[in-house]
Amino acid sequence: MTCRELRILVILGAAALTARADLYLLAASPNLKGLGSPYGASLIYVDSQGVVSEAREVAPATPGVFWIGVSYEERKAVVVTDSLTPPLQLPKMIVVDFDKGDVVKTCEFNAWAENRLDTWLAVQPGMGLSLEWGTGSYDSANKVNVTLGGALVDPSVSCEKSMWTPQAEDARYLVASGWAGGAGGVSNDSGPHALVNMKTADGSVDLWLGYLVHLGYRIPLNLRKGREYSSALMANNRDVFCISLNGGLVYFRKSDQTWHEWKISSRLPQGVRSFGKYLAGTEVDSAASSAGRDEWRKLDSKTGPATAIATEFRLFRGDYSSTTRTARRSFPSGRAKATARSY
């Protein structure tokens, strides 16, 4: 358990699925490293009295959940099953509809995890939401060659007709909801590595897909100076683009085409997740003890590892304890609001 990178997504950080005024949660633990025991995914139903039960299995523990992507605007979650350990099976794309609260499409696709470099979602013009991936191989000069693949998420399109081959430039339509989980840094759907192109000197943000693909964003010098060398894409949708630069956060508000810095007081680099018109982040205070820690699950479940093991390994190493507070920022107003939550 402790030799793998644990990535936890329990709608929280992913998405609340509403159907007929009912509440559904998606519980899963992506296993991007392919190590240790894989976990399945389930839709969890919460009734009007707050009673929780499993509505249906979305993906079995074998081969297990490899990756999850979410588009709130398209109201879909995409679960990818895969494994690096026997028994090997073709990867599957499983589409969950937010409004129906159910699986609406399942397709196999031929892109094995051991060769797949990145996985992401994109809203392609004229095509809609698409699951996309890049597989890599080395040539005689030890240069990485990246081959792209894609599958349309639309449930009205058959699996056979869903498969297509994106061009590298199509990656600029990437959508990402960001990083989720305890303290905001466990699971993400942010796709290929995003970096500030140091050669152009104009703050251009590019994706690496064997070569650089320009995203169309240029970060002002005053927001990036001295921080360009370490970056990670946090979120991208029709309202906002957010990137972490050496642990600091900057975002581009698309409504008025302006750049802003968002400072979150935290002793650890924080992850960010987008929710509609808001960005949600976390603050970690190592001096305090987490409320409710005694109630954390101590055993693995069908859909994820023991809570204590997951957090201690990935975020709270050793005897480290933390208190997490959530903060959010509205794009239209730019004003920050802070709410307190202990877990």
Phi and psi restraints in degrees (value plus and minus 20) as a CYANA .aco file:
   2 THR   PHI    -103.0   -63.0
   2 THR   PSI     -17.8    22.2
   3 CYS   PHI    -117.7   -77.7
   3 CYS   PSI     -15.1    24.9
   4 ARG   PHI    -138.8   -98.8
   4 ARG   PSI     137.3   177.3
   5 GLU   PHI    -105.2   -65.2
   5 GLU   PSI      95.8   135.8
   6 LEU   PHI    -108.1   -68.1
   6 LEU   PSI     110.3   150.3
   7 ARG   PHI    -146.1  -106.1
   7 ARG   PSI      99.6   139.6
   8 ILE   PHI    -136.6   -96.6
   8 ILE   PSI     110.1   150.1
   9 LEU   PHI    -153.5  -113.5
   9 LEU   PSI      91.6   131.6
  10 VAL   PHI    -153.6  -113.6
  10 VAL   PSI      61.5   101.5
  11 ILE   PHI     -13.7    26.3
  11 ILE   PSI       7.9    47.9
  12 LEU   PHI       0.4    40.4
  12 LEU   PSI     -81.6   -41.6
  13 GLY   PHI    -128.6   -88.6
  13 GLY   PSI     -28.0    12.0
  14 ALA   PHI    -131.2   -91.2
  14 ALA   PSI    -111.3   -71.3
  15 ALA   PHI    -180.1  -140.1
  15 ALA   PSI     121.9   161.9
  16 ALA   PHI    -110.7   -70.7
  16 ALA   PSI     107.7   147.7
  17 LEU   PHI    -121.3   -81.3
  17 LEU   PSI     101.1   141.1
  18 THR   PHI    -132.5   -92.5
  18 THR   PSI     111.1   151.1
  19 ALA   PHI    -164.3  -124.3
  19 ALA   PSI     103.4   143.4
  20 ARG   PHI      33.3    73.3
  20 ARG   PSI      21.2    61.2
  21 ALA   PHI      46.9    86.9
  21 ALA   PSI     -10.7    29.3
  22 ASP   PHI    -109.1   -69.1
  22 ASP   PSI     141.0   181.0
  23 LEU   PHI    -134.4   -94.4
  23 LEU   PSI     106.4   146.4
  24 TYR   PHI    -140.8  -100.8
  24 TYR   PSI     122.7   162.7
  25 LEU   PHI    -140.1  -100.1
  25 LEU   PSI     126.5   166.5
  26 LEU   PHI    -124.5   -84.5
  26 LEU   PSI      99.7   139.7
  27 ALA   PHI    -130.9   -90.9
  27 ALA   PSI     105.2   145.2
  28 ALA   PHI    -185.0  -145.0
  28 ALA   PSI     139.9   179.9
  29 SER   PHI    -154.1  -114.1
  29 SER   PSI      74.7   114.7
  30 PRO   PHI     -79.4   -39.4
  30 PRO   PSI     121.8   161.8
  31 ASN   PHI    -139.5   -99.5
  31 ASN   PSI      54.6    94.6
  32 LEU   PHI     -89.6   -49.6
  32 LEU   PSI     -41.6    -1.6
  33 LYS   PHI    -106.9   -66.9
  33 LYS   PSI     -35.1     4.9
  34 GLY   PHI      49.7    89.7
  34 GLY   PSI       0.8    40.8
  35 LEU   PHI    -130.6   -90.6
  35 LEU   PSI     135.9   175.9
  36 GLY   PHI      51.5    91.5
  36 GLY   PSI    -185.7  -145.7
  37 SER   PHI    -103.5   -63.5
  37 SER   PSI     105.6   145.6
  38 PRO   PHI     -94.2   -54.2
  38 PRO   PSI     144.6   184.6
  39 TYR   PHI    -145.9  -105.9
  39 TYR   PSI     136.7   176.7
  40 GLY   PHI    -110.4   -70.4
  40 GLY   PSI    -191.7  -151.7
  41 ALA   PHI    -153.9  -113.9
  41 ALA   PSI     123.2   163.2
  42 SER   PHI    -159.4  -119.4
  42 SER   PSI     129.3   169.3
  43 LEU   PHI    -109.0   -69.0
  43 LEU   PSI     105.9   145.9
  44 ILE   PHI    -126.3   -86.3
  44 ILE   PSI     111.1   151.1
  45 TYR   PHI    -122.9   -82.9
  45 TYR   PSI     113.0   153.0
  46 VAL   PHI    -137.1   -97.1
  46 VAL   PSI      96.7   136.7
  47 ASP   PHI    -103.6   -63.6
  47 ASP   PSI    -199.3  -159.3
  48 SER   PHI     -85.5   -45.5
  48 SER   PSI     -37.9     2.1
  49 GLN   PHI    -114.8   -74.8
  49 GLN   PSI     -19.7    20.3
  50 GLY   PHI      66.1   106.1
  50 GLY   PSI     -10.5    29.5
  51 VAL   PHI     -99.1   -59.1
  51 VAL   PSI     111.1   151.1
  52 VAL   PHI    -124.2   -84.2
  52 VAL   PSI     114.0   154.0
  53 SER   PHI    -168.7  -128.7
  53 SER   PSI     140.7   180.7
  54 GLU   PHI    -101.3   -61.3
  54 GLU   PSI     102.2   142.2
  55 ALA   PHI    -101.2   -61.2
  55 ALA   PSI     -62.0   -22.0
  56 ARG   PHI    -189.9  -149.9
  56 ARG   PSI     137.0   177.0
  57 GLU   PHI    -102.3   -62.3
  57 GLU   PSI     110.8   150.8
  58 VAL   PHI    -112.3   -72.3
  58 VAL   PSI     -60.7   -20.7
  59 ALA   PHI    -168.0  -128.0
  59 ALA   PSI     118.0   158.0
  60 PRO   PHI     -95.0   -55.0
  60 PRO   PSI     144.7   184.7
  61 ALA   PHI     -89.7   -49.7
  61 ALA   PSI     -40.0     0.0
  62 THR   PHI    -138.9   -98.9
  62 THR   PSI      98.2   138.2
  63 PRO   PHI     -99.9   -59.9
  63 PRO   PSI     -28.8    11.2
  64 GLY   PHI      78.7   118.7
  64 GLY   PSI     146.6   186.6
  65 VAL   PHI    -101.8   -61.8
  65 VAL   PSI     107.2   147.2
  66 PHE   PHI    -121.9   -81.9
  66 PHE   PSI     -56.0   -16.0
  67 TRP   PHI    -178.3  -138.3
  67 TRP   PSI     130.8   170.8
  68 ILE   PHI    -157.0  -117.0
  68 ILE   PSI     112.8   152.8
  69 GLY   PHI    -144.1  -104.1
  69 GLY   PSI     131.0   171.0
  70 VAL   PHI    -154.5  -114.5
  70 VAL   PSI     116.8   156.8
  71 SER   PHI    -145.7  -105.7
  71 SER   PSI      89.3   129.3
  72 TYR   PHI     -89.4   -49.4
  72 TYR   PSI     -53.5   -13.5
  73 GLU   PHI     -89.8   -49.8
  73 GLU   PSI     -59.3   -19.3
  74 GLU   PHI    -106.7   -66.7
  74 GLU   PSI     -26.9    13.1
  75 ARG   PHI      37.0    77.0
  75 ARG   PSI      29.5    69.5
  76 LYS   PHI    -160.4  -120.4
  76 LYS   PSI     126.5   166.5
  77 ALA   PHI    -137.9   -97.9
  77 ALA   PSI     119.8   159.8
  78 VAL   PHI    -139.2   -99.2
  78 VAL   PSI     100.3   140.3
  79 VAL   PHI    -124.9   -84.9
  79 VAL   PSI     109.2   149.2
  80 VAL   PHI    -131.1   -91.1
  80 VAL   PSI     104.3   144.3
  81 THR   PHI    -118.3   -78.3
  81 THR   PSI     122.5   162.5
  82 ASP   PHI    -195.3  -155.3
  82 ASP   PSI     147.0   187.0
  83 SER   PHI    -178.9  -138.9
  83 SER   PSI     130.4   170.4
  84 LEU   PHI    -118.7   -78.7
  84 LEU   PSI     -19.5    20.5
  85 THR   PHI    -140.7  -100.7
  85 THR   PSI     129.9   169.9
  86 PRO   PHI     -80.9   -40.9
  86 PRO   PSI     133.6   173.6
  87 PRO   PHI     -99.6   -59.6
  87 PRO   PSI     107.4   147.4
  88 LEU   PHI     -95.9   -55.9
  88 LEU   PSI     116.5   156.5
  89 GLN   PHI    -153.5  -113.5
  89 GLN   PSI     134.6   174.6
  90 LEU   PHI     -79.6   -39.6
  90 LEU   PSI     119.9   159.9
  91 PRO   PHI     -79.6   -39.6
  91 PRO   PSI     131.3   171.3
  92 LYS   PHI    -145.2  -105.2
  92 LYS   PSI     123.4   163.4
  93 MET   PHI    -121.6   -81.6
  93 MET   PSI      99.9   139.9
  94 ILE   PHI    -136.9   -96.9
  94 ILE   PSI     100.2   140.2
  95 VAL   PHI    -122.7   -82.7
  95 VAL   PSI     106.5   146.5
  96 VAL   PHI    -130.1   -90.1
  96 VAL   PSI     106.3   146.3
  97 ASP   PHI    -111.1   -71.1
  97 ASP   PSI     106.2   146.2
  98 PHE   PHI     -83.8   -43.8
  98 PHE   PSI     -59.3   -19.3
  99 ASP   PHI     -96.3   -56.3
  99 ASP   PSI     -53.9   -13.9
 100 LYS   PHI    -108.0   -68.0
 100 LYS   PSI     -38.9     1.1
 101 GLY   PHI      41.7    81.7
 101 GLY   PSI      21.7    61.7
 102 ASP   PHI    -178.9  -138.9
 102 ASP   PSI     145.4   185.4
 103 VAL   PHI     -95.6   -55.6
 103 VAL   PSI     108.8   148.8
 104 VAL   PHI    -136.8   -96.8
 104 VAL   PSI     -27.9    12.1
 105 LYS   PHI    -182.0  -142.0
 105 LYS   PSI     119.4   159.4
 106 THR   PHI    -159.2  -119.2
 106 THR   PSI     104.3   144.3
 107 CYS   PHI    -157.5  -117.5
 107 CYS   PSI     120.8   160.8
 108 GLU   PHI    -104.9   -64.9
 108 GLU   PSI     128.6   168.6
 109 PHE   PHI    -163.4  -123.4
 109 PHE   PSI     130.9   170.9
 110 ASN   PHI    -116.6   -76.6
 110 ASN   PSI      63.5   103.5
 111 ALA   PHI    -172.8  -132.8
 111 ALA   PSI      72.1   112.1
 112 TRP   PHI     -87.6   -47.6
 112 TRP   PSI     125.9   165.9
 113 ALA   PHI     -80.2   -40.2
 113 ALA   PSI     -54.6   -14.6
 114 GLU   PHI     -86.5   -46.5
 114 GLU   PSI     -42.1    -2.1
 115 ASN   PHI    -125.8   -85.8
 115 ASN   PSI     -28.4    11.6
 116 ARG   PHI    -103.9   -63.9
 116 ARG   PSI     102.0   142.0
 117 LEU   PHI    -103.6   -63.6
 117 LEU   PSI     -64.5   -24.5
 118 ASP   PHI    -168.1  -128.1
 118 ASP   PSI     137.8   177.8
 119 THR   PHI    -155.0  -115.0
 119 THR   PSI     120.0   160.0
 120 TRP   PHI    -177.6  -137.6
 120 TRP   PSI     149.0   189.0
 121 LEU   PHI    -127.9   -87.9
 121 LEU   PSI     130.3   170.3
 122 ALA   PHI    -166.7  -126.7
 122 ALA   PSI     126.0   166.0
 123 VAL   PHI    -121.2   -81.2
 123 VAL   PSI      82.0   122.0
 124 GLN   PHI    -106.2   -66.2
 124 GLN   PSI     112.4   152.4
 125 PRO   PHI     -74.9   -34.9
 125 PRO   PSI     108.1   148.1
 126 GLY   PHI      58.2    98.2
 126 GLY   PSI     -24.7    15.3
 127 MET   PHI    -142.2  -102.2
 127 MET   PSI     -49.6    -9.6
 128 GLY   PHI      70.0   110.0
 128 GLY   PSI    -181.6  -141.6
 129 LEU   PHI     -87.3   -47.3
 129 LEU   PSI     114.8   154.8
 130 SER   PHI    -156.8  -116.8
 130 SER   PSI     114.9   154.9
 131 LEU   PHI    -103.8   -63.8
 131 LEU   PSI     110.4   150.4
 132 GLU   PHI    -154.4  -114.4
 132 GLU   PSI     135.5   175.5
 133 TRP   PHI    -172.5  -132.5
 133 TRP   PSI     140.6   180.6
 134 GLY   PHI    -145.4  -105.4
 134 GLY   PSI     110.6   150.6
 135 THR   PHI    -130.4   -90.4
 135 THR   PSI     127.4   167.4
 136 GLY   PHI    -145.1  -105.1
 136 GLY   PSI     130.6   170.6
 137 SER   PHI    -167.3  -127.3
 137 SER   PSI     139.8   179.8
 138 TYR   PHI    -126.0   -86.0
 138 TYR   PSI     118.8   158.8
 139 ASP   PHI    -112.7   -72.7
 139 ASP   PSI    -193.3  -153.3
 140 SER   PHI     -84.7   -44.7
 140 SER   PSI     -42.7    -2.7
 141 ALA   PHI    -112.0   -72.0
 141 ALA   PSI      -8.1    31.9
 142 ASN   PHI      43.0    83.0
 142 ASN   PSI       7.9    47.9
 143 LYS   PHI    -115.3   -75.3
 143 LYS   PSI     119.7   159.7
 144 VAL   PHI     -98.6   -58.6
 144 VAL   PSI     106.3   146.3
 145 ASN   PHI    -125.2   -85.2
 145 ASN   PSI     105.7   145.7
 146 VAL   PHI    -127.4   -87.4
 146 VAL   PSI     108.1   148.1
 147 THR   PHI    -132.2   -92.2
 147 THR   PSI     110.3   150.3
 148 LEU   PHI    -118.4   -78.4
 148 LEU   PSI     130.8   170.8
 149 GLY   PHI    -161.5  -121.5
 149 GLY   PSI     140.9   180.9
 150 GLY   PHI    -174.2  -134.2
 150 GLY   PSI     137.9   177.9
 151 ALA   PHI    -162.1  -122.1
 151 ALA   PSI     106.7   146.7
 152 LEU   PHI     -89.6   -49.6
 152 LEU   PSI     117.3   157.3
 153 VAL   PHI    -102.7   -62.7
 153 VAL   PSI     -44.0    -4.0
 154 ASP   PHI     -68.8   -28.8
 154 ASP   PSI      97.1   137.1
 155 PRO   PHI     -87.7   -47.7
 155 PRO   PSI     -36.3     3.7
 156 SER   PHI    -100.6   -60.6
 156 SER   PSI     -29.0    11.0
 157 VAL   PHI    -119.9   -79.9
 157 VAL   PSI     109.8   149.8
 158 SER   PHI     -83.5   -43.5
 158 SER   PSI     137.8   177.8
 159 CYS   PHI     -79.3   -39.3
 159 CYS   PSI     -62.5   -22.5
 160 GLU   PHI     -79.7   -39.7
 160 GLU   PSI     -62.8   -22.8
 161 LYS   PHI    -102.9   -62.9
 161 LYS   PSI     -27.8    12.2
 162 SER   PHI     -98.8   -58.8
 162 SER   PSI     -45.4    -5.4
 163 MET   PHI     -94.8   -54.8
 163 MET   PSI     113.4   153.4
 164 TRP   PHI    -171.6  -131.6
 164 TRP   PSI     150.7   190.7
 165 THR   PHI    -137.2   -97.2
 165 THR   PSI      82.7   122.7
 166 PRO   PHI     -89.6   -49.6
 166 PRO   PSI     137.3   177.3
 167 GLN   PHI    -113.4   -73.4
 167 GLN   PSI     138.2   178.2
 168 ALA   PHI     -76.3   -36.3
 168 ALA   PSI     -57.4   -17.4
 169 GLU   PHI     -85.6   -45.6
 169 GLU   PSI     -40.6    -0.6
 170 ASP   PHI     -87.0   -47.0
 170 ASP   PSI     -38.1     1.9
 171 ALA   PHI     -85.3   -45.3
 171 ALA   PSI     -35.6     4.4
 172 ARG   PHI     -88.5   -48.5
 172 ARG   PSI     -32.2     7.8
 173 TYR   PHI    -111.9   -71.9
 173 TYR   PSI      -6.2    33.8
 174 LEU   PHI     -75.1   -35.1
 174 LEU   PSI     119.3   159.3
 175 VAL   PHI    -139.3   -99.3
 175 VAL   PSI     120.3   160.3
 176 ALA   PHI    -164.4  -124.4
 176 ALA   PSI     118.2   158.2
 177 SER   PHI    -119.0   -79.0
 177 SER   PSI     -29.0    11.0
 178 GLY   PHI      84.2   124.2
 178 GLY   PSI    -172.4  -132.4
 179 TRP   PHI    -128.7   -88.7
 179 TRP   PSI     117.9   157.9
 180 ALA   PHI    -153.8  -113.8
 180 ALA   PSI     155.2   195.2
 181 GLY   PHI      86.7   126.7
 181 GLY   PSI    -196.9  -156.9
 182 GLY   PHI     -76.0   -36.0
 182 GLY   PSI     104.7   144.7
 183 ALA   PHI      42.0    82.0
 183 ALA   PSI      -3.7    36.3
 184 GLY   PHI      53.9    93.9
 184 GLY   PSI      -4.4    35.6
 185 GLY   PHI    -153.8  -113.8
 185 GLY   PSI      16.9    56.9
 186 VAL   PHI    -129.1   -89.1
 186 VAL   PSI     -70.6   -30.6
 187 SER   PHI    -144.2  -104.2
 187 SER   PSI     122.6   162.6
 188 ASN   PHI    -166.3  -126.3
 188 ASN   PSI     137.5   177.5
 189 ASP   PHI    -144.1  -104.1
 189 ASP   PSI      14.5    54.5
 190 SER   PHI    -106.5   -66.5
 190 SER   PSI     -20.0    20.0
 191 GLY   PHI      52.9    92.9
 191 GLY   PSI    -167.9  -127.9
 192 PRO   PHI     -79.8   -39.8
 192 PRO   PSI     138.6   178.6
 193 HIS   PHI     -85.0   -45.0
 193 HIS   PSI     108.5   148.5
 194 ALA   PHI    -122.3   -82.3
 194 ALA   PSI     114.6   154.6
 195 LEU   PHI    -162.2  -122.2
 195 LEU   PSI     138.0   178.0
 196 VAL   PHI    -107.0   -67.0
 196 VAL   PSI     100.9   140.9
 197 ASN   PHI     -89.6   -49.6
 197 ASN   PSI      87.9   127.9
 198 MET   PHI     -92.9   -52.9
 198 MET   PSI     -39.1     0.9
 199 LYS   PHI     -99.5   -59.5
 199 LYS   PSI     -50.5   -10.5
 200 THR   PHI    -100.8   -60.8
 200 THR   PSI     -45.7    -5.7
 201 ALA   PHI      42.9    82.9
 201 ALA   PSI      -4.7    35.3
 202 ASP   PHI    -134.6   -94.6
 202 ASP   PSI      -7.9    32.1
 203 GLY   PHI      57.5    97.5
 203 GLY   PSI      -2.7    37.3
 204 SER   PHI     -83.4   -43.4
 204 SER   PSI     111.7   151.7
 205 VAL   PHI    -118.8   -78.8
 205 VAL   PSI     103.1   143.1
 206 ASP   PHI    -143.7  -103.7
 206 ASP   PSI     137.6   177.6
 207 LEU   PHI    -122.6   -82.6
 207 LEU   PSI     123.2   163.2
 208 TRP   PHI    -118.6   -78.6
 208 TRP   PSI      97.0   137.0
 209 LEU   PHI    -153.0  -113.0
 209 LEU   PSI      33.5    73.5
 210 GLY   PHI      68.8   108.8
 210 GLY   PSI     -53.9   -13.9
 211 TYR   PHI    -166.2  -126.2
 211 TYR   PSI     153.7   193.7
 212 LEU   PHI    -104.9   -64.9
 212 LEU   PSI     114.2   154.2
 213 VAL   PHI    -135.9   -95.9
 213 VAL   PSI     101.0   141.0
 214 HIS   PHI     -94.6   -54.6
 214 HIS   PSI     111.3   151.3
 215 LEU   PHI    -107.2   -67.2
 215 LEU   PSI     -36.6     3.4
 216 GLY   PHI      77.0   117.0
 216 GLY   PSI     -10.9    29.1
 217 TYR   PHI    -134.3   -94.3
 217 TYR   PSI     120.3   160.3
 218 ARG   PHI    -149.3  -109.3
 218 ARG   PSI      96.7   136.7
 219 ILE   PHI    -103.3   -63.3
 219 ILE   PSI     108.7   148.7
 220 PRO   PHI     -78.5   -38.5
 220 PRO   PSI     129.4   169.4
 221 LEU   PHI     -78.3   -38.3
 221 LEU   PSI     -59.3   -19.3
 222 ASN   PHI     -87.1   -47.1
 222 ASN   PSI     -39.0     1.0
 223 LEU   PHI    -116.5   -76.5
 223 LEU   PSI     -35.3     4.7
 224 ARG   PHI    -138.8   -98.8
 224 ARG   PSI     -33.9     6.1
 225 LYS   PHI     -75.3   -35.3
 225 LYS   PSI     105.1   145.1
 226 GLY   PHI      60.8   100.8
 226 GLY   PSI     -21.4    18.6
 227 ARG   PHI    -142.6  -102.6
 227 ARG   PSI     -15.5    24.5
 228 GLU   PHI     -88.6   -48.6
 228 GLU   PSI     -41.9    -1.9
 229 TYR   PHI     -94.9   -54.9
 229 TYR   PSI     -33.8     6.2
 230 SER   PHI    -153.9  -113.9
 230 SER   PSI      97.7   137.7
 231 SER   PHI    -165.0  -125.0
 231 SER   PSI     137.2   177.2
 232 ALA   PHI    -174.8  -134.8
 232 ALA   PSI     109.9   149.9
 233 LEU   PHI     -89.1   -49.1
 233 LEU   PSI     110.0   150.0
 234 MET   PHI    -119.1   -79.1
 234 MET   PSI     -71.6   -31.6
 235 ALA   PHI    -176.7  -136.7
 235 ALA   PSI     130.4   170.4
 236 ASN   PHI    -174.0  -134.0
 236 ASN   PSI     101.5   141.5
 237 ASN   PHI    -170.2  -130.2
 237 ASN   PSI    -187.3  -147.3
 238 ARG   PHI     -90.5   -50.5
 238 ARG   PSI     -33.0     7.0
 239 ASP   PHI    -123.9   -83.9
 239 ASP   PSI     -51.1   -11.1
 240 VAL   PHI    -172.4  -132.4
 240 VAL   PSI     131.2   171.2
 241 PHE   PHI    -143.9  -103.9
 241 PHE   PSI     106.8   146.8
 242 CYS   PHI    -151.1  -111.1
 242 CYS   PSI     114.3   154.3
 243 ILE   PHI    -157.2  -117.2
 243 ILE   PSI     126.2   166.2
 244 SER   PHI    -116.3   -76.3
 244 SER   PSI     110.0   150.0
 245 LEU   PHI    -138.7   -98.7
 245 LEU   PSI      86.8   126.8
 246 ASN   PHI      31.6    71.6
 246 ASN   PSI      19.9    59.9
 247 GLY   PHI      70.7   110.7
 247 GLY   PSI     -36.3     3.7
 248 GLY   PHI    -111.4   -71.4
 248 GLY   PSI     137.1   177.1
 249 LEU   PHI    -134.0   -94.0
 249 LEU   PSI     110.9   150.9
 250 VAL   PHI    -149.7  -109.7
 250 VAL   PSI     127.2   167.2
 251 TYR   PHI    -161.1  -121.1
 251 TYR   PSI     132.5   172.5
 252 PHE   PHI    -130.0   -90.0
 252 PHE   PSI      95.8   135.8
 253 ARG   PHI    -107.5   -67.5
 253 ARG   PSI      95.4   135.4
 254 LYS   PHI     -96.8   -56.8
 254 LYS   PSI     -41.6    -1.6
 255 SER   PHI     -84.2   -44.2
 255 SER   PSI     -56.7   -16.7
 256 ASP   PHI    -144.1  -104.1
 256 ASP   PSI      -9.4    30.6
 257 GLN   PHI      38.4    78.4
 257 GLN   PSI      25.2    65.2
 258 THR   PHI    -144.4  -104.4
 258 THR   PSI     128.7   168.7
 259 TRP   PHI    -117.9   -77.9
 259 TRP   PSI     127.0   167.0
 260 HIS   PHI    -165.0  -125.0
 260 HIS   PSI     135.1   175.1
 261 GLU   PHI    -125.6   -85.6
 261 GLU   PSI     120.5   160.5
 262 TRP   PHI    -141.9  -101.9
 262 TRP   PSI      92.9   132.9
 263 LYS   PHI    -117.5   -77.5
 263 LYS   PSI     101.9   141.9
 264 ILE   PHI    -134.8   -94.8
 264 ILE   PSI     102.0   142.0
 265 SER   PHI     -91.7   -51.7
 265 SER   PSI      92.3   132.3
 266 SER   PHI    -180.0  -140.0
 266 SER   PSI     123.7   163.7
 267 ARG   PHI    -102.9   -62.9
 267 ARG   PSI     -31.8     8.2
 268 LEU   PHI    -138.8   -98.8
 268 LEU   PSI     129.2   169.2
 269 PRO   PHI     -77.0   -37.0
 269 PRO   PSI     114.7   154.7
 270 GLN   PHI    -126.0   -86.0
 270 GLN   PSI     126.0   166.0
 271 GLY   PHI    -111.2   -71.2
 271 GLY   PSI     140.0   180.0
 272 VAL   PHI    -151.4  -111.4
 272 VAL   PSI     125.1   165.1
 273 ARG   PHI    -151.6  -111.6
 273 ARG   PSI     123.8   163.8
 274 SER   PHI    -116.0   -76.0
 274 SER   PSI     118.6   158.6
 275 PHE   PHI    -155.4  -115.4
 275 PHE   PSI      79.2   119.2
 276 GLY   PHI      37.1    77.1
 276 GLY   PSI    -138.4   -98.4
 277 LYS   PHI    -107.9   -67.9
 277 LYS   PSI      -9.5    30.5
 278 TYR   PHI    -145.6  -105.6
 278 TYR   PSI     131.6   171.6
 279 LEU   PHI    -124.5   -84.5
 279 LEU   PSI     115.1   155.1
 280 ALA   PHI    -134.5   -94.5
 280 ALA   PSI     108.3   148.3
 281 GLY   PHI    -150.1  -110.1
 281 GLY   PSI     158.6   198.6
 282 THR   PHI    -150.8  -110.8
 282 THR   PSI     131.0   171.0
 283 GLU   PHI    -139.6   -99.6
 283 GLU   PSI     116.0   156.0
 284 VAL   PHI    -138.8   -98.8
 284 VAL   PSI     104.7   144.7
 285 ASP   PHI    -133.4   -93.4
 285 ASP   PSI      87.0   127.0
 286 SER   PHI     -94.4   -54.4
 286 SER   PSI     -28.5    11.5
 287 ALA   PHI    -102.5   -62.5
 287 ALA   PSI     -35.6     4.4
 288 ALA   PHI    -126.5   -86.5
 288 ALA   PSI     146.5   186.5
 289 SER   PHI    -125.2   -85.2
 289 SER   PSI     120.6   160.6
 290 SER   PHI     -88.5   -48.5
 290 SER   PSI     104.4   144.4
 291 ALA   PHI     -85.4   -45.4
 291 ALA   PSI     119.2   159.2
 292 GLY   PHI      61.5   101.5
 292 GLY   PSI     -13.9    26.1
 293 ARG   PHI     -77.9   -37.9
 293 ARG   PSI     -54.7   -14.7
 294 ASP   PHI     -85.5   -45.5
 294 ASP   PSI     -39.7     0.3
 295 GLU   PHI    -114.6   -74.6
 295 GLU   PSI     -21.0    19.0
 296 TRP   PHI     -82.0   -42.0
 296 TRP   PSI     123.0   163.0
 297 ARG   PHI     -85.3   -45.3
 297 ARG   PSI     111.7   151.7
 298 LYS   PHI    -120.3   -80.3
 298 LYS   PSI     -26.8    13.2
 299 LEU   PHI    -143.4  -103.4
 299 LEU   PSI     135.4   175.4
 300 ASP   PHI     -83.1   -43.1
 300 ASP   PSI     129.9   169.9
 301 SER   PHI    -133.1   -93.1
 301 SER   PSI    -198.3  -158.3
 302 LYS   PHI     -82.8   -42.8
 302 LYS   PSI     -50.4   -10.4
 303 THR   PHI    -133.2   -93.2
 303 THR   PSI     -14.9    25.1
 304 GLY   PHI     159.8   199.8
 304 GLY   PSI     149.1   189.1
 305 PRO   PHI     -97.8   -57.8
 305 PRO   PSI     151.3   191.3
 306 ALA   PHI     -77.9   -37.9
 306 ALA   PSI     116.8   156.8
 307 THR   PHI     -77.8   -37.8
 307 THR   PSI     -65.3   -25.3
 308 ALA   PHI     -83.2   -43.2
 308 ALA   PSI     -62.8   -22.8
 309 ILE   PHI     -85.5   -45.5
 309 ILE   PSI     -63.5   -23.5
 310 ALA   PHI     -81.5   -41.5
 310 ALA   PSI     -66.4   -26.4
 311 THR   PHI     -93.8   -53.8
 311 THR   PSI     -59.9   -19.9
 312 GLU   PHI     -87.2   -47.2
 312 GLU   PSI     -56.2   -16.2
 313 PHE   PHI     -94.6   -54.6
 313 PHE   PSI     -66.1   -26.1
 314 ARG   PHI    -109.5   -69.5
 314 ARG   PSI     -50.9   -10.9
 315 LEU   PHI    -146.5  -106.5
 315 LEU   PSI     -64.2   -24.2
 316 PHE   PHI    -133.8   -93.8
 316 PHE   PSI      57.3    97.3
 317 ARG   PHI     -87.3   -47.3
 317 ARG   PSI     126.0   166.0
 318 GLY   PHI      42.0    82.0
 318 GLY   PSI    -148.7  -108.7
 319 ASP   PHI    -115.8   -75.8
 319 ASP   PSI      -7.5    32.5
 320 TYR   PHI     -80.9   -40.9
 320 TYR   PSI     110.0   150.0
 321 SER   PHI    -139.0   -99.0
 321 SER   PSI     132.9   172.9
 322 SER   PHI    -167.0  -127.0
 322 SER   PSI     137.3   177.3
 323 THR   PHI    -134.7   -94.7
 323 THR   PSI     111.1   151.1
 324 THR   PHI    -129.9   -89.9
 324 THR   PSI     113.5   153.5
 325 ARG   PHI    -140.8  -100.8
 325 ARG   PSI     120.7   160.7
 326 THR   PHI    -116.5   -76.5
 326 THR   PSI     124.6   164.6
 327 ALA   PHI    -152.4  -112.4
 327 ALA   PSI     132.1   172.1
 328 ARG   PHI    -162.6  -122.6
 328 ARG   PSI     134.6   174.6
 329 ARG   PHI    -154.7  -114.7
 329 ARG   PSI     114.7   154.7
 330 SER   PHI    -109.9   -69.9
 330 SER   PSI     113.6   153.6
 331 PHE   PHI     -89.3   -49.3
 331 PHE   PSI     -65.7   -25.7
 332 PRO   PHI     -80.2   -40.2
 332 PRO   PSI     -63.3   -23.3
 333 SER   PHI    -113.7   -73.7
 333 SER   PSI     -48.2    -8.2
 334 GLY   PHI      57.3    97.3
 334 GLY   PSI     -19.5    20.5
 335 ARG   PHI    -106.7   -66.7
 335 ARG   PSI     124.9   164.9
 336 ALA   PHI    -118.9   -78.9
 336 ALA   PSI     122.1   162.1
 337 LYS   PHI    -145.6  -105.6
 337 LYS   PSI     119.3   159.3
 338 ALA   PHI    -137.6   -97.6
 338 ALA   PSI     114.8   154.8
 339 THR   PHI    -144.1  -104.1
 339 THR   PSI     129.0   169.0
 340 ALA   PHI    -119.2   -79.2
 340 ALA   PSI     115.6   155.6
 341 ARG   PHI    -168.3  -128.3
 341 ARG   PSI     108.4   148.4
 342 SER   PHI    -126.7   -86.7
 342 SER   PSI     126.2   166.2
